[in-house]
């Protein structure tokens, strides 16, 4: 924390020069931190423990910048009200915990408790190259673990963990993240409820164009496994 404070203090003069319309001496660190303090750069922080998140929030208050989200944040449930009050999202695992010291206090209800706080913003996240392809099923785990502690979450609400909340954390929710007129959207049409392990993606629209159709071979990816089969060249 001392190192962070020292860095921001060093960048304050750079920021003041920019605010006065002056051209400061080039300095990549100061330029970046000045951009943070001026609100030009969105801040996402990798942070596991509740005390560390509280310290970073204190730092943001001291230097007048906003934190968009904490990533991983396995102890976010301990400070869910604090995060919600600061309009900070949590990009969180469904059930990863205990693999190193600062992850020992993780719980499977973390996302649900962050989400439940008034104004809370939870995002389903995965580091896994497998899990990232199945975030709908990661979200389904959260719905199930929440139900075990009598927190009922509807699918219509949980879909925000994969869509609008992620856009909010990136500060692009005015342009994407929900199906509204005037917004950019990639749309998936599922064969059933998206949080079911049996649901399949039937159609995918990107920028309004149908680019994947389960019923149309011409609109499916071509992979090595099917070369030379079923009339494929």
N, C-alpha and C positions, 0 to 999 in steps of 0.2 A: 504494500500500500504506500509506503514511503517513496518507492520508486515511481509509482503512478503519479503521486502528488507532485513530485519533483518535475516529472515530464510535463504535466499540465501547467504548472507554474512557469516553466520555461517557455511555454507556447502562448501564454497570455499576452505578452508584448506583441507577438506576431499577430494575434487576433485583434488587438487594439489598433494596430497600424492598418489592418484591412478595414476595420470599422470606420476609420478616418479617411478611407479612400487612398491610403498611401501604398507604396510597393515595398514590402519588406525584403530583407535579404533572403535568397533561396535557402530553404531548409526543409527537407522532406518530412521530418518528424513534426516540426512545428506547423507546417502547412496542413498535415493530416489532423493534428489535434485541434488546430484552430478551426478546421472544417467541422470537427465534432462539436466544438463549443458554439459555433455559429448555426448549427442545425443542418449543415449541408451534407453531412455524412451520417448514415444510419448506423447505430451501434448495436451489435449483437455480441454477447459476451459468453464465453465458455466458463461455466461455474457450477460446481457440484453442491457445495454446502450452503446451508441457510445463513451462517454467519458471514460467509464470503459475499453472498448476494446482498446482504444488508450493508456491508462495507462498501461495495461498489455503488449502491444506491446513495450512500452518504457522499461518495466521491462525485457522483453526478450532480447532487444538490450543491456541493461546494463550488463546482466549476460551471454550473448552469447548463448541463446537457441532458438529453433524454436517452434512456436505454430502451431499445425496442424489444429485446428478448434475452433471456438466459437460455443457453443450450445445455442439454443433459440434465442439470439442475435436479438431481435425484432427491434433494431435500426441499424442493420448492413447496411441498405441502405444508411445511412448518411455517412458511412466511407467505401463504397464499393471499391473505388479506393485504399484506404490504405490497405484493406484486400488483394486485388488482388496483390498489389505490394509486400506484405510480403508472398505471396503464402499460405494464410490462407483461409480455407473453412468456410462456415457458415452452420451449421445444424439447419434448420429453420422450423417453422410451416408455413403451407399454409395460415392460416387466424386467428390464435389465437392472441388476443391482449386485452388490457384494463382491465385485471382481477386483476392487482395490479399496484402500482404507476409507477414502472420502465417499465411497459408494455404499458403505455398510448400512446406512440408515434409509436406503431406498425401500419403497413399498409399492405394491401393485395398484394401489388406489391414488397414486400421486397425481396423475392427469385429472382424475375425477374431482379431487379436492381443489386443485388449482382452478379447474373449470367452474366449480360450484361457488366460489367466492364471488360476491356481487361485482360484476365488471371483469371477472377473471377471463383469461385468454390462454387456452391450452392448445398445443400443436403436437400431433403424433409424429415422432421422429424415429429414424433408424440409421445406424451406422453400417448395417449389414447390407451387402450387395444383394442378398436374398430378400431381406425384410423390406428394403426400399421398393421392391417390386410388388409388395403385398401390404401396403400400408392400410388398406381396407381391413385386412385380417388383424393387423396390429391394433387398430381401433376397436375391432370386435373383442379383443382380449380385455380392453379397458372397460367396455360395456359389461362384460361378464364379471370381472373382478369388482366392479362398482355394485352390481346387483347383489353380490354376496354380502355387502355391508349396507344393504337397503338404500342404495342410491340408484334410482331408476333414471336412465338416460335414453332418450328416444333416438332412433336412427337419424331423424331429421335434424336433431341438434348435434349429434356426434359428427356428422359430415363436415361441420365447420372446422373440426380439428385438422382436416386434410385440405381445406379450401380457403375460406375467408380469413381464418385466423392466421394462416401462413402468409397470406397476402398482407394482412395488417402488420405483421412483424417485419416485413420487408418494406413497409410504407408504400405499397402499391395497390391497396385495397380500393382506391378510387378508380382504378383501371381494370382490375381483374379480381378473381377470387369468389365471385358469386354470379349467378345468372340474372343479369339485369340489362336493360336496354342501354346501349352505348358502351358497355364494357367488353373487353377482350375475353374470350372464353374457349377453352378446349373442353369438349363435352363427351362423356362416356355414357353409352346406353347399356345398362346391365340386363342380364336375363332374369334376375331376381333381386332381392334385397342385397345391396352391395356388401353388407357385413356378413353375409353367409359364405362359408367356405365352398359352397356349391355354385355360387353366382359366377357367371362368366361375362366378360366384356363382349357385347354383341357388335357394337358400332362405336367408332371414335371419330369425332369431328374436331378438326383443328382449323382455327380461323374460318369457320363456317363450311369447310370442305370435308366431305366424307373420305377419310384416308385409311380406315380399317373397317372391314365388314366380315364378320365370321361366316356369313353365308356366300361370300363372293371371293373365290380364290385369287382373282386379280387384285383385290384390295387386302391382301394378307402378306406379311413379311415372307421373303424367300430365304430359306436357310439351307445350309449344306446337306441336311438330312433328307430333303425332298428333291434334290437335284437328280434329274433322270427318272423321276417317278411321276406317275399320273400325267404324262405328257409334258412335264417340265423339261426345258432344254438343259 
